[in-house]
Amino acid sequence: MATDLATDWAKLSADLERTLKLRAAPFGMKLYENSADMEAIPKVRRPKAVHTLDQVVGQAARLGWTVGITADDLVGAQCRAVVGLGGAKDEEWQSGRQMKGVWYDTEEDTRAHQAAMHCVPDGKFQALAVSPLAAGRLDPPDIALFYATPGAMIYFINGLQYAGYRKFEWGVVGESACADSWGRALTTREPSLSIPCFAERRYGGVLDDEMLMALPPDQLEKALDGMAALSKNGLRYPFPQYGVQQDVRAGMAASYPTRAV
């Protein structure tokens, strides 16, 4: 699959949606050192209300909007800190004490949670935009993201691992799981899988059976190439059920001929 990432975002997005049977549009996220550059994006929407970043992400994935924000558009330090906007990581944020007795038992627990989060460093960026990949308005985004079921996610990961195998290891920070997805991908430039948290599901419209993948956009093409190779081998998504009581040898032989006996 030869894709020009600078010009063929629509095809890349369509290929991903078709292969994984996605229910929400793949989207991109990009940080800007100057808010004027964000505001110059074609057809960018600016929030008219205060939001969580989960809501802004949901507007791109669920509504197909291109949305640009600054720190003032976000409800508080937690959302700002993950993407490095607004100098949010002061001592009050580091303490996490607003979560004491809510998500965690003691201030020692809340402080440990804050320290565990992947966050973009403060001081460099003034604005951020999210937009459907197919729109091509971020060209290129810093990271690409998509929501999918666990079955689709493992197939995507299988595609990433088809050539140049590597083991992936991810963590679960708990609440504020955006630090596991876009926070981690923006800071490490690595594929980052997360189990979306309560806030993402309550405010961002994330469905109960969805996970979130965030990764550098060039990795999408690698995964699609890998999934195309798997498909040629008869390994396709969605996975066909074989039956829990059938003799397994015929099924195994479809991929491994020596297992027919």
Secondary structure by P-SEA (a helix, b strand, c coil): ccccccccaaaaaaaaaaaaccccccbbbbbbccaaaaaaccbbbbbcccccaaaaaaaaacccccccccccccccaaaaaaacccccccccccccccccccccccaaaaaaaaaaccccccccccbbbbbccccccccccccccccccaaaaaaaaaaaacccbbbbbbbbcccccccccaaaaaaccccccccccccccccccccccbbbbbccaaaaaaaaaaaaaaaaacccccccccccccccccccccccccccc
